[in-house]
């Protein structure tokens, strides 16, 4: 320990420095929110597989055991960062234009998951009862109920939408080709799908090669199909 001296060689209480004091101060300021935010940044930068308690502790400048004052274990950490990502998604308004609210919800969720590619699989594989997820689901059900859907229909509706959101985002993040590579890939594979045996795939592939179709899957295309179907269901219910 080193203590700064004031006049007369006596300790100056206003200039007190303890070796390692910066780490002590850091530990004192550490909160669950800061731990979770640091974990999200680490996963964004290095992927979820790289997220360990040891590496997270190094990131926030504390010993690994100090983290357990804020998260119970690795599962608690994963649940926490999943809920933190959900908190970034737009929550639908209740009582207004249900279709517009659900479209905004879906587009927002898709954008958030693209910012955090690791989160798609994590959220879909855990039973999340965090405050953000509970608020998110309750508002979604409320939006659908206020539009006239039954609880049973509302449950199936938001699950169908989420299947599209998470499924499309996962496929998008793992697809091996970039759109700029589609033409060259189509040209390469065309000889393997001759018109004599695969006429429809051959025709579609030629459209890509000739520039008449970009081959890019559109998130909004599937979303609108689901919303159209829900609107028809609501008309039948009425």
BELWOZI-V352509 format. One record per backbone hydrogen bond with DSSP energy under -1.0 kcal/mol. NH is the residue of the N-H (numbers start at 1). CO is the residue of the C=O. If there is no record, write none. Layout:
NH;CO
NH;CO
This chain:
6;10
9;6
10;7
12;4
15;12
21;18
24;20
25;21
26;22
27;23
28;24
29;25
35;31
36;32
37;33
38;34
39;35
40;36
41;37
42;38
43;39
44;40
45;41
46;42
47;43
51;48
56;52
57;53
58;54
59;55
60;56
62;57
66;63
67;64
69;66
70;67
71;67
77;73
78;74
79;75
80;76
81;77
82;78
83;79
84;80
85;81
86;82
87;83
88;85
89;86
98;96
101;97
102;98
103;99
104;100
105;101
106;102
107;103
108;104
109;105
110;106
111;107
112;108
113;109
114;110
115;111
116;112
119;116
122;118
123;119
124;120
128;126
134;130
135;131
136;132
137;133
138;134
139;135
140;136
141;137
142;138
143;139
144;140
145;141
146;142
148;145
149;144
154;150
155;151
156;152
157;153
158;154
159;155
160;156
161;157
162;158
163;159
164;160
165;161
166;162
167;163
168;164
169;165
170;166
171;167
172;168
173;169
174;170
175;171
181;178
182;179
185;181
186;182
187;183
188;184
189;185
190;186
192;189
193;190
197;194
198;194
202;198
203;199
204;200
205;201
206;202
207;203
208;204
209;205
210;206
211;208
212;207
213;207
222;218
223;219
224;220
225;221
226;222
227;223
228;224
229;225
230;226
231;227
232;228
233;229
234;230
235;231
236;232
237;233
238;234
